[in-house]
Amino acid sequence: MEPPQQQTHSRIRPHGRRKKELTEEQQQEIREAFNLFDTDNDDAIDYHELKVAIRALGFEVKKTEVQKIIKDYDRNDQGKITYQDFYDIMSEWVSQRDPVEETLKAFKLFDDDESGKISLRNLRRVARELGENMSEDELRAMIDEFDTDKDGEISKEEFMAIMLGE
């Protein structure tokens, strides 16, 4: 038996460290990413589907990383990995996400004009992109609820406080 290859992947935890338990929401996120790309419902995804599913979970992944995952987990030599293997890998990665970094990424999705604040216009755009049919009053109420400095917009600090429960 060959010795295990040195893991250079930053998302792989060193032996001995316990991984954090995933929230119900994180577990659902992994399931949905897998199901979205398991188009034939055989509970397995191939290289291309795997790559897109990993990216859908917010991770940038190189071709060699995806190839290694397929090589390491493809027990039936069909070029696919099962949901359970996908879940095991992704739960490891998801549990190691930095909540501050993830929240900053989310803020940038709202702040498309890079003003450093989420305006009513920004919020309207995101609601529309998500298919949410919200009135101007509902959107304004969302901003007003979290706008602690009362400038009519959500600053990065206000957003971080909302998202991280501070």
C-alpha positions in Angstrom: 0.0 0.0 0.0 1.3 3.4 -1.0 1.9 5.9 1.8 -0.7 8.7 1.8 0.2 11.7 -0.3 1.0 14.9 1.5 -2.2 16.9 1.7 -1.5 20.5 0.5 -5.1 21.4 0.5 -5.8 24.1 3.1 -9.3 22.9 3.7 -8.2 19.5 5.0 -8.0 19.5 8.7 -4.9 18.1 10.5 -5.4 14.8 12.2 -6.6 15.1 15.8 -8.7 18.2 15.4 -12.4 17.8 15.8 -14.5 19.3 13.1 -17.4 21.6 14.1 -20.9 20.3 13.8 -22.8 21.7 10.9 -26.0 23.6 11.4 -29.2 22.3 9.8 -28.9 25.2 7.3 -25.4 24.2 6.3 -26.4 20.5 5.9 -29.3 21.6 3.7 -27.0 23.8 1.6 -24.7 20.8 0.9 -27.7 18.6 0.0 -29.2 21.3 -2.3 -25.8 21.9 -4.1 -25.5 18.1 -4.8 -29.1 17.6 -5.9 -28.9 20.6 -8.2 -26.2 18.8 -10.3 -27.3 15.2 -9.8 -29.6 15.5 -12.8 -30.1 11.8 -13.4 -30.9 11.3 -9.7 -28.5 8.4 -9.3 -27.0 9.8 -6.1 -23.7 10.4 -7.8 -22.0 13.3 -9.7 -19.2 13.3 -12.2 -16.1 15.6 -12.5 -17.9 18.5 -14.2 -20.9 18.4 -11.9 -18.7 18.1 -8.8 -16.7 21.2 -9.9 -19.8 23.3 -10.3 -21.4 21.9 -7.1 -18.3 22.9 -5.1 -18.3 26.4 -6.7 -22.0 26.7 -5.9 -21.1 26.3 -2.2 -18.7 29.2 -2.6 -15.4 27.5 -2.9 -12.9 28.2 -5.7 -11.5 24.9 -6.7 -8.7 23.9 -9.2 -9.0 21.2 -11.8 -6.4 19.1 -10.0 -8.3 19.3 -6.7 -11.5 18.0 -8.4 -9.6 15.3 -10.2 -8.0 14.2 -6.9 -11.4 14.0 -5.2 -12.8 11.9 -8.0 -9.7 9.6 -7.9 -9.8 9.2 -4.1 -13.5 8.6 -3.8 -14.6 6.9 -7.1 -15.0 3.4 -5.7 -16.9 2.0 -8.7 -14.4 3.3 -11.3 -17.2 5.3 -13.0 -15.7 8.7 -12.7 -18.3 9.8 -10.1 -18.6 10.3 -6.4 -21.7 9.6 -4.2 -23.6 12.0 -2.2 -22.2 10.6 1.1 -18.7 11.2 -0.1 -19.6 14.7 -1.3 -21.2 15.4 2.0 -18.2 14.2 4.0 -15.8 16.4 1.9 -18.0 19.5 1.8 -19.0 19.3 5.5 -15.3 19.4 6.3 -14.8 22.5 4.1 -18.0 24.2 5.2 -17.2 23.7 8.9 -13.9 25.5 8.3 -15.4 28.6 6.7 -14.4 31.8 8.4 -17.8 33.5 9.3 -16.3 37.0 9.0 -14.8 36.3 5.6 -18.1 34.7 4.4 -20.1 37.7 5.7 -17.8 40.2 3.9 -18.3 38.2 0.7 -22.1 38.5 1.2 -21.8 42.2 1.8 -19.9 42.6 -1.5 -22.8 40.9 -3.3 -25.2 43.6 -2.1 -22.7 46.4 -2.5 -22.3 46.1 -6.3 -21.6 49.8 -6.7 -18.7 49.5 -4.1 -20.0 52.4 -2.1 -19.3 50.6 1.2 -23.0 50.7 2.1 -26.1 48.9 1.1 -28.6 51.4 -0.3 -32.3 50.9 -1.0 -31.3 50.5 -4.7 -28.8 47.7 -3.8 -31.4 45.9 -1.7 -34.1 46.3 -4.4 -31.7 44.8 -7.0 -30.9 41.8 -4.8 -34.6 41.2 -3.9 -35.4 41.3 -7.7 -32.5 38.9 -8.5 -33.8 36.4 -5.8 -37.3 36.6 -7.2 -38.6 38.3 -4.1 -41.6 40.6 -4.8 -41.1 43.1 -2.0 -42.7 46.6 -1.9 -40.6 49.7 -1.5 -42.0 50.1 2.1 -40.9 46.5 3.0 -37.4 47.2 1.6 -37.2 50.5 3.4 -38.4 48.9 6.7 -35.5 46.3 6.4 -33.0 49.1 6.1 -34.5 51.2 8.9 -34.5 48.2 11.2 -30.7 47.7 11.0 -29.6 51.2 10.2 -28.2 52.1 13.6 -26.5 55.4 12.5 -29.8 56.5 10.8 -28.1 57.5 7.5 -30.6 55.6 5.4 -28.2 52.8 4.4 -26.6 49.7 5.9 -22.8 50.1 6.5 -20.4 47.2 6.4 -20.2 47.4 10.2 -24.0 47.3 10.6 -24.2 44.4 8.1 -21.6 42.5 10.0 -23.4 43.0 13.3 -26.7 41.8 11.7 -25.1 38.7 10.1 -22.9 37.7 13.0 -25.5 38.4 15.6 -23.5 41.0 17.5 
